[in-house]
């Protein structure tokens, strides 16, 4: 959207609002026109012209915005592209697309991938809020290191430090990027007997003794570490399955859990920030709760009547996977047959008030029917669950299933004897378990990709660089980050469906543009933002429709640097990004 008012004379203090202009672009009944609506008399008129060229007048830059609106745009972190580009793309592209599928590959990332049993996964973001994707850490029983890191950018495997001599059963990433691993000195045992922390250089132990097993780890925002399990003490401190490490000392946490062979297997966080504790117990902090509870910082609360077995299960119920959904609902999986008293085999959803089943579920009424061990989400928010179930006519096998909104669908072929962990990287789904190589990679036949076009144009703020912080998957929110911009500048954020030229900015009528500053795309959509920091983040919500898979979309930013009086000083541009939309 454009709003017209000279930068040097923006209306304000009760003055009449300037006309507001919407560029319709291709796809509108009158492509290439702008419809101007005077906010005072609401009488439309039409005009035509280059969207960039119309920004520049004889004595400086003009923009379509009232002062109050301009001030609201300052420091705004994100803008979403609305429906025009999406509708245009679907109309012009979707009819040519083929259905997308998945490919299951034994091993992950080539011949150097770990081979053995994979029990746990975690992710590490190498540059925090920067553009690099999170890397994958896998732990298990594989020689000689038992723990390895997959660098998504470099596409290489490496050990974390000198590795670990003992088998890794559980992993967590701390806020500062350190990795904590729970290990056992008995490769065939589930009992975690030590906790070690990797600081980027070396490993060090956090405990001298555990009176039982530590089966779950959770990093708190302040850097403290929560540990759950079936232990009765940790480092000599009495603790009933829940303990907290503050960087200096261990302490019991919130009264712990109780029941017949109580055990905490999973932590999570509700949408409101409350802690979730799940596993096998009948009370938490002295409050009756069947195998799952939330903690608000003061007391535990049950989630309805919880998750239980139906009497046919030969083992106690257990919760092993949690996902907090975007709408605030909570997904749980594990070994259970009822949720809130309703039949729900191994998977269930909590909406804040009640539990509900998810189709026929996974597994059945007996432990011999299988177990869901772990869960994660695909880029579009779909749930995938790993576990072990008998396939019709075959032996007990590991597999991954996907919830399509009404039923569960197996993803690819069987994977070993049982799947212990699933994790989504920016590019594919990693699956770890027992059997085969112990590690599998599920990729899409419609992969997502980003490519930079052209060079960043220099400005007073540095090099105007546009980078992507994720891959463009259908149903996801794609984010771009611009850095090195002039500290005070109006940004024209351009989106299009085709590359251009490139053309020099001066050749399209933009003033004060240095040589070498180029336009690389043919804009279909554009909107404006004002930065006072030399940086800007921009989000695009990609429709959750696989028909968009394979579509190329182009983005670029043109920066109009202004002085404090809002007069044009220089016009520069970023490199462009070519996005190929993928669908998992």
C-alpha angles and dihedrals in degrees: 000000000000127000120195123226130118112260090228093054111033114170119242145132092072096317118147112280116249122242116283117224130203118193108213099188125185113347094042116109087250104037118203094023132116123218112213118203116192104221090212101053101012092223111148126220132174136231137167136216150112107303092220097041092050088061093067124073131178096273102031149306122331125196134183102243138106116229094252090053092047092053091051089055094056113112091357103160103205143019126192124220108233131218104292098082093040094051092045091049094049093048095049101036116021098079092066098055130109123214116273123234140177133253122208115210124188106232125019126249099358138293095327092065118118115270119204134052119337115202105164144024136193137168132234123199105216096200107024108223091002126111099264116107122241116270124229125242120195127190133187143099107319128122142288103356105019089208130064141172126224111209103211094196098046093034091224138124123228139165123254102245112307091337125232130291093211131065114269116229105167136020139193135178119223123220091256092052098260116140124226119200130191110212140184126208089212108073094202094044128093092208111113106210103173140031119211131185127211114207096188093274111042145004124248131180121247097195141041095201143004118202093214130344132321105216106164134044130191129178116216120216091250091057098259118134125227118204126194132186144106095294125129095200140015124200087350093304116123109242129159102221095307127079139160130216114201096187093269111042143012124241136174114259128232096323096301127237133296140193139091104334092341117209136171111214105164143029127197142162127240121225090258092054098258115144119247120213118189139170131084118334143108098218139025122199088351092303118120109248129153109230097310134059142156128232120208095191093273112042140010122245129195123236100233111292090330131221120317145156124258098233094265093084111099092209133050117271117264135188114216107162136045135179126180106214125221091252092053097259118134124229119202132184136177138096108330139110104203134047117191088346093305124116107262118156110215096318133067143157128227116204097189094273110035144021122238134190122244108225113292090331125219126294119001147245096310134058086239088065092068145260137251107228108176143003142199139165132254119228092268092053098258114146121239122189130196125205146111126284137156114258116216108281096357138088127272107296139180118244146159121235130195127211109226095186096270108033144011118259124195113238112223123315132331116291115211123297098309138355114231102177141018126190133175118224122189090268110029148353118272117209124191131187147106124314136039110023090334091235129077135179123214112199133177125246084221102054125188121234143172127205128185116229122202129346132296110262115232119244138166087278095053128260112352097231127179116197136173122235095193142015121267105251123165111261093022134107109245116206130201126189126205119199136172092044123147108278092240113033145130111238124212105203108203128195127182147157099235141042121246135215097277096255128194113246090236091056090063093049102264113146130225094019116151119227113274096034103124143182110227102179140056102236119229095165131025139171137170138244132176120224127193094174104055090246136088136180120204129189130203119194104214114211115253094241122118089211087079091063112119095021115136115219124182129210133186137159126221113201122208107197114209136184124237089274087056095246119146116262105166141348118219137160142214127233113270129248123221111205122196106198114227132194123210 
